[in-house]
Amino acid sequence: MTKTYRELLAELRELDARIAAEREVLRNGALATIRGLMTEFRITPEDLMTPRGRGMEGSPPVKYRDPLSGATWSGRGRAPAWIAGRDRAAFEI
């Protein structure tokens, strides 16, 4: 027996609802586990945040420094105004 388009859509809606309900159950269990581990090991939400800015892993190494402002540049991308058009050897670290 072949199902009609409307029957298939009804089945899809039912499956979507069952999937959403099961996901919510699993999500609540995961949150309980996470909260328990955070309490046990005294982990704060800030501990979970990744560091941003300088020193971040994967960031390119600094190759040039402006002696006046202390600004740095890795040599990648567009050259900053303080080094653009000038001899880069004078700014090498």
PyMOL Python script that loads the backbone (N, CA, C, O; Angstrom):
from pymol import cmd

cmd.read_pdbstr("""\
ATOM      1  N   MET A   1       0.833  -1.174   0.000  1.00  0.00           N
ATOM      2  CA  MET A   1       0.000   0.000   0.000  1.00  0.00           C
ATOM      3  C   MET A   1       0.884   1.245   0.000  1.00  0.00           C
ATOM      4  O   MET A   1       1.780   1.368   0.835  1.00  0.00           O
ATOM      5  N   THR A   2       0.646   2.141  -0.903  1.00  0.00           N
ATOM      6  CA  THR A   2       1.402   3.377  -1.015  1.00  0.00           C
ATOM      7  C   THR A   2       0.695   4.468  -0.222  1.00  0.00           C
ATOM      8  O   THR A   2      -0.523   4.628  -0.309  1.00  0.00           O
ATOM      9  N   LYS A   3       1.476   5.214   0.551  1.00  0.00           N
ATOM     10  CA  LYS A   3       0.906   6.300   1.344  1.00  0.00           C
ATOM     11  C   LYS A   3       0.758   7.539   0.477  1.00  0.00           C
ATOM     12  O   LYS A   3       1.549   7.786  -0.433  1.00  0.00           O
ATOM     13  N   THR A   4      -0.277   8.311   0.786  1.00  0.00           N
ATOM     14  CA  THR A   4      -0.496   9.551   0.053  1.00  0.00           C
ATOM     15  C   THR A   4       0.443  10.630   0.586  1.00  0.00           C
ATOM     16  O   THR A   4       1.073  10.488   1.634  1.00  0.00           O
ATOM     17  N   TYR A   5       0.505  11.692  -0.170  1.00  0.00           N
ATOM     18  CA  TYR A   5       1.324  12.842   0.216  1.00  0.00           C
ATOM     19  C   TYR A   5       0.904  13.363   1.591  1.00  0.00           C
ATOM     20  O   TYR A   5       1.757  13.628   2.438  1.00  0.00           O
ATOM     21  N   ARG A   6      -0.382  13.510   1.813  1.00  0.00           N
ATOM     22  CA  ARG A   6      -0.887  14.019   3.095  1.00  0.00           C
ATOM     23  C   ARG A   6      -0.572  13.056   4.243  1.00  0.00           C
ATOM     24  O   ARG A   6      -0.255  13.492   5.349  1.00  0.00           O
ATOM     25  N   GLU A   7      -0.658  11.780   3.987  1.00  0.00           N
ATOM     26  CA  GLU A   7      -0.321  10.787   5.019  1.00  0.00           C
ATOM     27  C   GLU A   7       1.167  10.864   5.364  1.00  0.00           C
ATOM     28  O   GLU A   7       1.548  10.780   6.531  1.00  0.00           O
ATOM     29  N   LEU A   8       2.000  11.022   4.339  1.00  0.00           N
ATOM     30  CA  LEU A   8       3.440  11.146   4.577  1.00  0.00           C
ATOM     31  C   LEU A   8       3.760  12.409   5.372  1.00  0.00           C
ATOM     32  O   LEU A   8       4.602  12.377   6.270  1.00  0.00           O
ATOM     33  N   LEU A   9       3.096  13.525   5.051  1.00  0.00           N
ATOM     34  CA  LEU A   9       3.316  14.759   5.811  1.00  0.00           C
ATOM     35  C   LEU A   9       2.897  14.600   7.261  1.00  0.00           C
ATOM     36  O   LEU A   9       3.585  15.086   8.159  1.00  0.00           O
ATOM     37  N   ALA A  10       1.775  13.926   7.506  1.00  0.00           N
ATOM     38  CA  ALA A  10       1.321  13.679   8.874  1.00  0.00           C
ATOM     39  C   ALA A  10       2.331  12.819   9.624  1.00  0.00           C
ATOM     40  O   ALA A  10       2.626  13.067  10.793  1.00  0.00           O
ATOM     41  N   GLU A  11       2.858  11.808   8.941  1.00  0.00           N
ATOM     42  CA  GLU A  11       3.866  10.944   9.547  1.00  0.00           C
ATOM     43  C   GLU A  11       5.135  11.728   9.869  1.00  0.00           C
ATOM     44  O   GLU A  11       5.755  11.528  10.913  1.00  0.00           O
ATOM     45  N   LEU A  12       5.510  12.624   8.954  1.00  0.00           N
ATOM     46  CA  LEU A  12       6.687  13.460   9.172  1.00  0.00           C
ATOM     47  C   LEU A  12       6.501  14.352  10.394  1.00  0.00           C
ATOM     48  O   LEU A  12       7.413  14.487  11.209  1.00  0.00           O
ATOM     49  N   ARG A  13       5.315  14.966  10.524  1.00  0.00           N
ATOM     50  CA  ARG A  13       5.046  15.825  11.690  1.00  0.00           C
ATOM     51  C   ARG A  13       5.130  15.022  12.987  1.00  0.00           C
ATOM     52  O   ARG A  13       5.677  15.490  13.986  1.00  0.00           O
ATOM     53  N   GLU A  14       4.587  13.818  12.958  1.00  0.00           N
ATOM     54  CA  GLU A  14       4.631  12.958  14.144  1.00  0.00           C
ATOM     55  C   GLU A  14       6.080  12.597  14.497  1.00  0.00           C
ATOM     56  O   GLU A  14       6.471  12.638  15.663  1.00  0.00           O
ATOM     57  N   LEU A  15       6.860  12.245  13.485  1.00  0.00           N
ATOM     58  CA  LEU A  15       8.272  11.915  13.728  1.00  0.00           C
ATOM     59  C   LEU A  15       9.045  13.128  14.236  1.00  0.00           C
ATOM     60  O   LEU A  15       9.864  13.003  15.146  1.00  0.00           O
ATOM     61  N   ASP A  16       8.794  14.292  13.659  1.00  0.00           N
ATOM     62  CA  ASP A  16       9.467  15.511  14.125  1.00  0.00           C
ATOM     63  C   ASP A  16       9.157  15.780  15.590  1.00  0.00           C
ATOM     64  O   ASP A  16      10.043  16.174  16.348  1.00  0.00           O
ATOM     65  N   ALA A  17       7.906  15.572  15.995  1.00  0.00           N
ATOM     66  CA  ALA A  17       7.517  15.778  17.391  1.00  0.00           C
ATOM     67  C   ALA A  17       8.204  14.761  18.300  1.00  0.00           C
ATOM     68  O   ALA A  17       8.673  15.114  19.382  1.00  0.00           O
ATOM     69  N   ARG A  18       8.265  13.514  17.872  1.00  0.00           N
ATOM     70  CA  ARG A  18       8.936  12.475  18.674  1.00  0.00           C
ATOM     71  C   ARG A  18      10.425  12.751  18.788  1.00  0.00           C
ATOM     72  O   ARG A  18      11.016  12.569  19.852  1.00  0.00           O
ATOM     73  N   ILE A  19      11.033  13.193  17.690  1.00  0.00           N
ATOM     74  CA  ILE A  19      12.462  13.530  17.700  1.00  0.00           C
ATOM     75  C   ILE A  19      12.719  14.689  18.653  1.00  0.00           C
ATOM     76  O   ILE A  19      13.666  14.651  19.439  1.00  0.00           O
ATOM     77  N   ALA A  20      11.879  15.721  18.588  1.00  0.00           N
ATOM     78  CA  ALA A  20      12.057  16.886  19.469  1.00  0.00           C
ATOM     79  C   ALA A  20      11.911  16.486  20.932  1.00  0.00           C
ATOM     80  O   ALA A  20      12.671  16.955  21.779  1.00  0.00           O
ATOM     81  N   ALA A  21      10.943  15.626  21.238  1.00  0.00           N
ATOM     82  CA  ALA A  21      10.743  15.186  22.622  1.00  0.00           C
ATOM     83  C   ALA A  21      11.945  14.374  23.109  1.00  0.00           C
ATOM     84  O   ALA A  21      12.415  14.581  24.227  1.00  0.00           O
ATOM     85  N   GLU A  22      12.438  13.469  22.294  1.00  0.00           N
ATOM     86  CA  GLU A  22      13.591  12.647  22.686  1.00  0.00           C
ATOM     87  C   GLU A  22      14.844  13.505  22.834  1.00  0.00           C
ATOM     88  O   GLU A  22      15.645  13.285  23.742  1.00  0.00           O
ATOM     89  N   ARG A  23      15.014  14.481  21.944  1.00  0.00           N
ATOM     90  CA  ARG A  23      16.155  15.389  22.050  1.00  0.00           C
ATOM     91  C   ARG A  23      16.109  16.153  23.364  1.00  0.00           C
ATOM     92  O   ARG A  23      17.142  16.344  24.006  1.00  0.00           O
ATOM     93  N   GLU A  24      14.934  16.589  23.766  1.00  0.00           N
ATOM     94  CA  GLU A  24      14.780  17.330  25.019  1.00  0.00           C
ATOM     95  C   GLU A  24      15.138  16.460  26.218  1.00  0.00           C
ATOM     96  O   GLU A  24      15.774  16.936  27.159  1.00  0.00           O
ATOM     97  N   VAL A  25      14.740  15.201  26.195  1.00  0.00           N
ATOM     98  CA  VAL A  25      15.096  14.279  27.275  1.00  0.00           C
ATOM     99  C   VAL A  25      16.614  14.112  27.348  1.00  0.00           C
ATOM    100  O   VAL A  25      17.201  14.195  28.426  1.00  0.00           O
ATOM    101  N   LEU A  26      17.235  13.879  26.212  1.00  0.00           N
ATOM    102  CA  LEU A  26      18.693  13.706  26.176  1.00  0.00           C
ATOM    103  C   LEU A  26      19.417  14.983  26.581  1.00  0.00           C
ATOM    104  O   LEU A  26      20.429  14.937  27.280  1.00  0.00           O
ATOM    105  N   ARG A  27      18.896  16.120  26.140  1.00  0.00           N
ATOM    106  CA  ARG A  27      19.500  17.417  26.484  1.00  0.00           C
ATOM    107  C   ARG A  27      19.440  17.647  27.986  1.00  0.00           C
ATOM    108  O   ARG A  27      20.421  18.088  28.585  1.00  0.00           O
ATOM    109  N   ASN A  28      18.303  17.355  28.598  1.00  0.00           N
ATOM    110  CA  ASN A  28      18.176  17.538  30.042  1.00  0.00           C
ATOM    111  C   ASN A  28      19.141  16.634  30.804  1.00  0.00           C
ATOM    112  O   ASN A  28      19.712  17.041  31.816  1.00  0.00           O
ATOM    113  N   GLY A  29      19.320  15.417  30.320  1.00  0.00           N
ATOM    114  CA  GLY A  29      20.284  14.515  30.942  1.00  0.00           C
ATOM    115  C   GLY A  29      21.711  15.025  30.808  1.00  0.00           C
ATOM    116  O   GLY A  29      22.501  14.941  31.749  1.00  0.00           O
ATOM    117  N   ALA A  30      22.036  15.553  29.635  1.00  0.00           N
ATOM    118  CA  ALA A  30      23.377  16.107  29.408  1.00  0.00           C
ATOM    119  C   ALA A  30      23.618  17.308  30.318  1.00  0.00           C
ATOM    120  O   ALA A  30      24.696  17.452  30.895  1.00  0.00           O
ATOM    121  N   LEU A  31      22.610  18.167  30.444  1.00  0.00           N
ATOM    122  CA  LEU A  31      22.754  19.339  31.319  1.00  0.00           C
ATOM    123  C   LEU A  31      22.950  18.924  32.770  1.00  0.00           C
ATOM    124  O   LEU A  31      23.749  19.530  33.484  1.00  0.00           O
ATOM    125  N   ALA A  32      22.236  17.908  33.210  1.00  0.00           N
ATOM    126  CA  ALA A  32      22.398  17.422  34.588  1.00  0.00           C
ATOM    127  C   ALA A  32      23.811  16.891  34.805  1.00  0.00           C
ATOM    128  O   ALA A  32      24.419  17.139  35.846  1.00  0.00           O
ATOM    129  N   THR A  33      24.329  16.164  33.825  1.00  0.00           N
ATOM    130  CA  THR A  33      25.697  15.642  33.921  1.00  0.00           C
ATOM    131  C   THR A  33      26.706  16.779  33.970  1.00  0.00           C
ATOM    132  O   THR A  33      27.628  16.772  34.786  1.00  0.00           O
ATOM    133  N   ILE A  34      26.523  17.748  33.094  1.00  0.00           N
ATOM    134  CA  ILE A  34      27.437  18.901  33.041  1.00  0.00           C
ATOM    135  C   ILE A  34      27.404  19.666  34.353  1.00  0.00           C
ATOM    136  O   ILE A  34      28.453  20.020  34.891  1.00  0.00           O
ATOM    137  N   ARG A  35      26.201  19.926  34.876  1.00  0.00           N
ATOM    138  CA  ARG A  35      26.088  20.655  36.146  1.00  0.00           C
ATOM    139  C   ARG A  35      26.762  19.891  37.281  1.00  0.00           C
ATOM    140  O   ARG A  35      27.441  20.481  38.122  1.00  0.00           O
ATOM    141  N   GLY A  36      26.569  18.578  37.295  1.00  0.00           N
ATOM    142  CA  GLY A  36      27.204  17.754  38.331  1.00  0.00           C
ATOM    143  C   GLY A  36      28.719  17.825  38.264  1.00  0.00           C
ATOM    144  O   GLY A  36      29.382  17.969  39.292  1.00  0.00           O
ATOM    145  N   LEU A  37      29.272  17.724  37.060  1.00  0.00           N
ATOM    146  CA  LEU A  37      30.721  17.810  36.889  1.00  0.00           C
ATOM    147  C   LEU A  37      31.248  19.196  37.242  1.00  0.00           C
ATOM    148  O   LEU A  37      32.315  19.327  37.841  1.00  0.00           O
ATOM    149  N   MET A  38      30.494  20.230  36.867  1.00  0.00           N
ATOM    150  CA  MET A  38      30.921  21.595  37.193  1.00  0.00           C
ATOM    151  C   MET A  38      30.956  21.796  38.705  1.00  0.00           C
ATOM    152  O   MET A  38      31.866  22.439  39.226  1.00  0.00           O
ATOM    153  N   THR A  39      29.970  21.248  39.407  1.00  0.00           N
ATOM    154  CA  THR A  39      29.944  21.361  40.865  1.00  0.00           C
ATOM    155  C   THR A  39      31.087  20.563  41.483  1.00  0.00           C
ATOM    156  O   THR A  39      31.790  21.057  42.365  1.00  0.00           O
ATOM    157  N   GLU A  40      31.268  19.342  41.024  1.00  0.00           N
ATOM    158  CA  GLU A  40      32.302  18.461  41.579  1.00  0.00           C
ATOM    159  C   GLU A  40      33.702  19.041  41.411  1.00  0.00           C
ATOM    160  O   GLU A  40      34.526  18.952  42.321  1.00  0.00           O
ATOM    161  N   PHE A  41      33.970  19.631  40.257  1.00  0.00           N
ATOM    162  CA  PHE A  41      35.309  20.133  39.975  1.00  0.00           C
ATOM    163  C   PHE A  41      35.416  21.653  40.098  1.00  0.00           C
ATOM    164  O   PHE A  41      36.424  22.243  39.710  1.00  0.00           O
ATOM    165  N   ARG A  42      34.371  22.284  40.640  1.00  0.00           N
ATOM    166  CA  ARG A  42      34.340  23.739  40.844  1.00  0.00           C
ATOM    167  C   ARG A  42      34.665  24.496  39.550  1.00  0.00           C
ATOM    168  O   ARG A  42      35.492  25.408  39.538  1.00  0.00           O
ATOM    169  N   ILE A  43      34.013  24.106  38.491  1.00  0.00           N
ATOM    170  CA  ILE A  43      34.192  24.750  37.189  1.00  0.00           C
ATOM    171  C   ILE A  43      33.155  25.862  37.070  1.00  0.00           C
ATOM    172  O   ILE A  43      31.970  25.648  37.325  1.00  0.00           O
ATOM    173  N   THR A  44      33.608  27.041  36.685  1.00  0.00           N
ATOM    174  CA  THR A  44      32.701  28.169  36.481  1.00  0.00           C
ATOM    175  C   THR A  44      32.445  28.341  34.986  1.00  0.00           C
ATOM    176  O   THR A  44      33.210  27.828  34.170  1.00  0.00           O
ATOM    177  N   PRO A  45      31.385  29.052  34.617  1.00  0.00           N
ATOM    178  CA  PRO A  45      31.156  29.306  33.187  1.00  0.00           C
ATOM    179  C   PRO A  45      32.345  30.023  32.540  1.00  0.00           C
ATOM    180  O   PRO A  45      32.637  29.805  31.365  1.00  0.00           O
ATOM    181  N   GLU A  46      33.024  30.870  33.302  1.00  0.00           N
ATOM    182  CA  GLU A  46      34.185  31.580  32.760  1.00  0.00           C
ATOM    183  C   GLU A  46      35.315  30.607  32.419  1.00  0.00           C
ATOM    184  O   GLU A  46      36.078  30.847  31.483  1.00  0.00           O
ATOM    185  N   ASP A  47      35.425  29.512  33.173  1.00  0.00           N
ATOM    186  CA  ASP A  47      36.450  28.504  32.883  1.00  0.00           C
ATOM    187  C   ASP A  47      36.226  27.857  31.520  1.00  0.00           C
ATOM    188  O   ASP A  47      37.166  27.363  30.897  1.00  0.00           O
ATOM    189  N   LEU A  48      34.996  27.863  31.068  1.00  0.00           N
ATOM    190  CA  LEU A  48      34.664  27.223  29.798  1.00  0.00           C
ATOM    191  C   LEU A  48      34.882  28.119  28.596  1.00  0.00           C
ATOM    192  O   LEU A  48      34.895  27.648  27.459  1.00  0.00           O
ATOM    193  N   MET A  49      35.051  29.401  28.840  1.00  0.00           N
ATOM    194  CA  MET A  49      35.231  30.345  27.741  1.00  0.00           C
ATOM    195  C   MET A  49      36.638  30.208  27.174  1.00  0.00           C
ATOM    196  O   MET A  49      37.597  29.999  27.918  1.00  0.00           O
ATOM    197  N   THR A  50      36.757  30.326  25.846  1.00  0.00           N
ATOM    198  CA  THR A  50      38.077  30.264  25.221  1.00  0.00           C
ATOM    199  C   THR A  50      38.711  31.646  25.278  1.00  0.00           C
ATOM    200  O   THR A  50      38.014  32.655  25.165  1.00  0.00           O
ATOM    201  N   PRO A  51      40.029  31.699  25.453  1.00  0.00           N
ATOM    202  CA  PRO A  51      40.691  33.007  25.478  1.00  0.00           C
ATOM    203  C   PRO A  51      40.630  33.659  24.103  1.00  0.00           C
ATOM    204  O   PRO A  51      40.694  32.984  23.076  1.00  0.00           O
ATOM    205  N   ARG A  52      40.507  34.961  24.103  1.00  0.00           N
ATOM    206  CA  ARG A  52      40.451  35.706  22.845  1.00  0.00           C
ATOM    207  C   ARG A  52      41.575  36.731  22.824  1.00  0.00           C
ATOM    208  O   ARG A  52      42.085  37.146  23.865  1.00  0.00           O
ATOM    209  N   GLY A  53      41.943  37.123  21.629  1.00  0.00           N
ATOM    210  CA  GLY A  53      42.941  38.175  21.504  1.00  0.00           C
ATOM    211  C   GLY A  53      44.349  37.616  21.418  1.00  0.00           C
ATOM    212  O   GLY A  53      44.557  36.507  20.925  1.00  0.00           O
ATOM    213  N   ARG A  54      45.300  38.374  21.890  1.00  0.00           N
ATOM    214  CA  ARG A  54      46.709  38.001  21.796  1.00  0.00           C
ATOM    215  C   ARG A  54      46.991  36.710  22.535  1.00  0.00           C
ATOM    216  O   ARG A  54      46.374  36.403  23.554  1.00  0.00           O
ATOM    217  N   GLY A  55      47.936  35.964  21.996  1.00  0.00           N
ATOM    218  CA  GLY A  55      48.353  34.728  22.616  1.00  0.00           C
ATOM    219  C   GLY A  55      47.429  33.561  22.336  1.00  0.00           C
ATOM    220  O   GLY A  55      47.640  32.466  22.859  1.00  0.00           O
ATOM    221  N   MET A  56      46.436  33.769  21.542  1.00  0.00           N
ATOM    222  CA  MET A  56      45.506  32.708  21.229  1.00  0.00           C
ATOM    223  C   MET A  56      46.202  31.666  20.362  1.00  0.00           C
ATOM    224  O   MET A  56      46.917  32.014  19.422  1.00  0.00           O
ATOM    225  N   GLU A  57      45.995  30.394  20.673  1.00  0.00           N
ATOM    226  CA  GLU A  57      46.620  29.351  19.872  1.00  0.00           C
ATOM    227  C   GLU A  57      46.162  29.460  18.430  1.00  0.00           C
ATOM    228  O   GLU A  57      45.002  29.766  18.158  1.00  0.00           O
ATOM    229  N   GLY A  58      47.069  29.210  17.521  1.00  0.00           N
ATOM    230  CA  GLY A  58      46.733  29.264  16.115  1.00  0.00           C
ATOM    231  C   GLY A  58      46.900  30.636  15.498  1.00  0.00           C
ATOM    232  O   GLY A  58      46.810  30.779  14.278  1.00  0.00           O
ATOM    233  N   SER A  59      47.141  31.650  16.316  1.00  0.00           N
ATOM    234  CA  SER A  59      47.341  32.977  15.735  1.00  0.00           C
ATOM    235  C   SER A  59      48.749  33.051  15.167  1.00  0.00           C
ATOM    236  O   SER A  59      49.674  32.459  15.723  1.00  0.00           O
ATOM    237  N   PRO A  60      48.919  33.768  14.070  1.00  0.00           N
ATOM    238  CA  PRO A  60      50.244  33.826  13.453  1.00  0.00           C
ATOM    239  C   PRO A  60      51.229  34.566  14.357  1.00  0.00           C
ATOM    240  O   PRO A  60      50.836  35.478  15.085  1.00  0.00           O
ATOM    241  N   PRO A  61      52.496  34.182  14.317  1.00  0.00           N
ATOM    242  CA  PRO A  61      53.490  34.852  15.150  1.00  0.00           C
ATOM    243  C   PRO A  61      53.735  36.288  14.688  1.00  0.00           C
ATOM    244  O   PRO A  61      53.632  36.601  13.502  1.00  0.00           O
ATOM    245  N   VAL A  62      54.052  37.128  15.623  1.00  0.00           N
ATOM    246  CA  VAL A  62      54.319  38.538  15.326  1.00  0.00           C
ATOM    247  C   VAL A  62      55.711  38.651  14.712  1.00  0.00           C
ATOM    248  O   VAL A  62      56.672  38.092  15.240  1.00  0.00           O
ATOM    249  N   LYS A  63      55.820  39.369  13.603  1.00  0.00           N
ATOM    250  CA  LYS A  63      57.107  39.544  12.924  1.00  0.00           C
ATOM    251  C   LYS A  63      57.593  40.981  12.962  1.00  0.00           C
ATOM    252  O   LYS A  63      58.795  41.234  12.889  1.00  0.00           O
ATOM    253  N   TYR A  64      56.652  41.938  13.077  1.00  0.00           N
ATOM    254  CA  TYR A  64      57.025  43.350  13.005  1.00  0.00           C
ATOM    255  C   TYR A  64      56.409  44.122  14.170  1.00  0.00           C
ATOM    256  O   TYR A  64      55.302  43.818  14.614  1.00  0.00           O
ATOM    257  N   ARG A  65      57.149  45.135  14.663  1.00  0.00           N
ATOM    258  CA  ARG A  65      56.664  45.982  15.746  1.00  0.00           C
ATOM    259  C   ARG A  65      56.974  47.436  15.425  1.00  0.00           C
ATOM    260  O   ARG A  65      58.072  47.767  14.977  1.00  0.00           O
ATOM    261  N   ASP A  66      55.988  48.299  15.661  1.00  0.00           N
ATOM    262  CA  ASP A  66      56.175  49.735  15.495  1.00  0.00           C
ATOM    263  C   ASP A  66      56.814  50.256  16.779  1.00  0.00           C
ATOM    264  O   ASP A  66      56.197  50.172  17.841  1.00  0.00           O
ATOM    265  N   PRO A  67      58.040  50.796  16.710  1.00  0.00           N
ATOM    266  CA  PRO A  67      58.718  51.252  17.934  1.00  0.00           C
ATOM    267  C   PRO A  67      58.020  52.442  18.593  1.00  0.00           C
ATOM    268  O   PRO A  67      58.196  52.664  19.791  1.00  0.00           O
ATOM    269  N   LEU A  68      57.253  53.191  17.858  1.00  0.00           N
ATOM    270  CA  LEU A  68      56.582  54.357  18.436  1.00  0.00           C
ATOM    271  C   LEU A  68      55.317  53.973  19.203  1.00  0.00           C
ATOM    272  O   LEU A  68      55.122  54.395  20.343  1.00  0.00           O
ATOM    273  N   SER A  69      54.472  53.181  18.579  1.00  0.00           N
ATOM    274  CA  SER A  69      53.193  52.849  19.217  1.00  0.00           C
ATOM    275  C   SER A  69      53.198  51.497  19.910  1.00  0.00           C
ATOM    276  O   SER A  69      52.356  51.243  20.772  1.00  0.00           O
ATOM    277  N   GLY A  70      54.133  50.624  19.549  1.00  0.00           N
ATOM    278  CA  GLY A  70      54.158  49.270  20.097  1.00  0.00           C
ATOM    279  C   GLY A  70      53.235  48.323  19.356  1.00  0.00           C
ATOM    280  O   GLY A  70      53.138  47.149  19.713  1.00  0.00           O
ATOM    281  N   ALA A  71      52.554  48.814  18.327  1.00  0.00           N
ATOM    282  CA  ALA A  71      51.649  47.974  17.541  1.00  0.00           C
ATOM    283  C   ALA A  71      52.451  46.889  16.840  1.00  0.00           C
ATOM    284  O   ALA A  71      53.609  47.090  16.475  1.00  0.00           O
ATOM    285  N   THR A  72      51.813  45.731  16.657  1.00  0.00           N
ATOM    286  CA  THR A  72      52.492  44.613  16.008  1.00  0.00           C
ATOM    287  C   THR A  72      51.724  44.164  14.780  1.00  0.00           C
ATOM    288  O   THR A  72      50.548  44.483  14.604  1.00  0.00           O
ATOM    289  N   TRP A  73      52.430  43.405  13.925  1.00  0.00           N
ATOM    290  CA  TRP A  73      51.842  42.855  12.718  1.00  0.00           C
ATOM    291  C   TRP A  73      52.538  41.552  12.395  1.00  0.00           C
ATOM    292  O   TRP A  73      53.754  41.438  12.550  1.00  0.00           O
ATOM    293  N   SER A  74      51.771  40.562  11.942  1.00  0.00           N
ATOM    294  CA  SER A  74      52.323  39.243  11.636  1.00  0.00           C
ATOM    295  C   SER A  74      52.927  39.165  10.247  1.00  0.00           C
ATOM    296  O   SER A  74      53.643  38.213   9.938  1.00  0.00           O
ATOM    297  N   GLY A  75      52.650  40.149   9.408  1.00  0.00           N
ATOM    298  CA  GLY A  75      53.119  40.095   8.035  1.00  0.00           C
ATOM    299  C   GLY A  75      52.085  39.498   7.103  1.00  0.00           C
ATOM    300  O   GLY A  75      52.310  39.404   5.896  1.00  0.00           O
ATOM    301  N   ARG A  76      50.956  39.094   7.656  1.00  0.00           N
ATOM    302  CA  ARG A  76      49.876  38.529   6.852  1.00  0.00           C
ATOM    303  C   ARG A  76      48.794  39.573   6.644  1.00  0.00           C
ATOM    304  O   ARG A  76      48.559  40.423   7.503  1.00  0.00           O
ATOM    305  N   GLY A  77      48.154  39.501   5.521  1.00  0.00           N
ATOM    306  CA  GLY A  77      47.067  40.430   5.233  1.00  0.00           C
ATOM    307  C   GLY A  77      47.593  41.802   4.837  1.00  0.00           C
ATOM    308  O   GLY A  77      48.777  41.976   4.548  1.00  0.00           O
ATOM    309  N   ARG A  78      46.699  42.753   4.832  1.00  0.00           N
ATOM    310  CA  ARG A  78      47.050  44.110   4.432  1.00  0.00           C
ATOM    311  C   ARG A  78      47.965  44.750   5.472  1.00  0.00           C
ATOM    312  O   ARG A  78      47.737  44.637   6.677  1.00  0.00           O
ATOM    313  N   ALA A  79      49.007  45.426   4.980  1.00  0.00           N
ATOM    314  CA  ALA A  79      49.983  46.059   5.874  1.00  0.00           C
ATOM    315  C   ALA A  79      49.344  47.245   6.597  1.00  0.00           C
ATOM    316  O   ALA A  79      48.630  48.031   5.975  1.00  0.00           O
ATOM    317  N   PRO A  80      49.594  47.385   7.906  1.00  0.00           N
ATOM    318  CA  PRO A  80      49.061  48.544   8.623  1.00  0.00           C
ATOM    319  C   PRO A  80      49.745  49.824   8.156  1.00  0.00           C
ATOM    320  O   PRO A  80      50.829  49.784   7.574  1.00  0.00           O
ATOM    321  N   ALA A  81      49.108  50.951   8.415  1.00  0.00           N
ATOM    322  CA  ALA A  81      49.604  52.245   7.931  1.00  0.00           C
ATOM    323  C   ALA A  81      51.011  52.551   8.418  1.00  0.00           C
ATOM    324  O   ALA A  81      51.781  53.177   7.690  1.00  0.00           O
ATOM    325  N   TRP A  82      51.370  52.132   9.622  1.00  0.00           N
ATOM    326  CA  TRP A  82      52.677  52.472  10.167  1.00  0.00           C
ATOM    327  C   TRP A  82      53.827  51.772   9.467  1.00  0.00           C
ATOM    328  O   TRP A  82      54.980  52.164   9.649  1.00  0.00           O
ATOM    329  N   ILE A  83      53.545  50.730   8.659  1.00  0.00           N
ATOM    330  CA  ILE A  83      54.622  50.027   7.955  1.00  0.00           C
ATOM    331  C   ILE A  83      54.432  50.049   6.435  1.00  0.00           C
ATOM    332  O   ILE A  83      55.366  49.747   5.693  1.00  0.00           O
ATOM    333  N   ALA A  84      53.263  50.395   5.982  1.00  0.00           N
ATOM    334  CA  ALA A  84      52.959  50.367   4.548  1.00  0.00           C
ATOM    335  C   ALA A  84      53.910  51.276   3.774  1.00  0.00           C
ATOM    336  O   ALA A  84      54.078  52.447   4.115  1.00  0.00           O
ATOM    337  N   GLY A  85      54.527  50.727   2.733  1.00  0.00           N
ATOM    338  CA  GLY A  85      55.408  51.501   1.866  1.00  0.00           C
ATOM    339  C   GLY A  85      56.788  51.763   2.448  1.00  0.00           C
ATOM    340  O   GLY A  85      57.582  52.487   1.848  1.00  0.00           O
ATOM    341  N   ARG A  86      57.085  51.191   3.600  1.00  0.00           N
ATOM    342  CA  ARG A  86      58.388  51.417   4.232  1.00  0.00           C
ATOM    343  C   ARG A  86      59.188  50.126   4.237  1.00  0.00           C
ATOM    344  O   ARG A  86      58.640  49.050   3.995  1.00  0.00           O
ATOM    345  N   ASP A  87      60.482  50.228   4.511  1.00  0.00           N
ATOM    346  CA  ASP A  87      61.357  49.051   4.577  1.00  0.00           C
ATOM    347  C   ASP A  87      60.998  48.250   5.825  1.00  0.00           C
ATOM    348  O   ASP A  87      61.164  48.724   6.949  1.00  0.00           O
ATOM    349  N   ARG A  88      60.511  47.049   5.617  1.00  0.00           N
ATOM    350  CA  ARG A  88      60.062  46.220   6.754  1.00  0.00           C
ATOM    351  C   ARG A  88      61.196  45.728   7.617  1.00  0.00           C
ATOM    352  O   ARG A  88      60.977  45.389   8.780  1.00  0.00           O
ATOM    353  N   ALA A  89      62.395  45.679   7.087  1.00  0.00           N
ATOM    354  CA  ALA A  89      63.543  45.197   7.861  1.00  0.00           C
ATOM    355  C   ALA A  89      63.752  46.038   9.115  1.00  0.00           C
ATOM    356  O   ALA A  89      64.214  45.523  10.133  1.00  0.00           O
ATOM    357  N   ALA A  90      63.421  47.317   9.053  1.00  0.00           N
ATOM    358  CA  ALA A  90      63.605  48.195  10.199  1.00  0.00           C
ATOM    359  C   ALA A  90      62.624  47.897  11.334  1.00  0.00           C
ATOM    360  O   ALA A  90      62.833  48.325  12.469  1.00  0.00           O
ATOM    361  N   PHE A  91      61.556  47.165  11.025  1.00  0.00           N
ATOM    362  CA  PHE A  91      60.511  46.883  12.014  1.00  0.00           C
ATOM    363  C   PHE A  91      60.527  45.425  12.495  1.00  0.00           C
ATOM    364  O   PHE A  91      59.718  45.043  13.340  1.00  0.00           O
ATOM    365  N   GLU A  92      61.438  44.621  11.963  1.00  0.00           N
ATOM    366  CA  GLU A  92      61.474  43.196  12.325  1.00  0.00           C
ATOM    367  C   GLU A  92      61.786  43.010  13.802  1.00  0.00           C
ATOM    368  O   GLU A  92      62.551  43.768  14.399  1.00  0.00           O
ATOM    369  N   ILE A  93      61.180  41.996  14.366  1.00  0.00           N
ATOM    370  CA  ILE A  93      61.436  41.683  15.777  1.00  0.00           C
ATOM    371  C   ILE A  93      62.567  40.684  15.861  1.00  0.00           C
ATOM    372  O   ILE A  93      62.951  40.278  16.958  1.00  0.00           O
TER     373      ILE A  93
END
""", "prot")
cmd.dss("prot")
cmd.show_as("cartoon", "prot")
cmd.util.cbc("prot")
cmd.orient("prot")
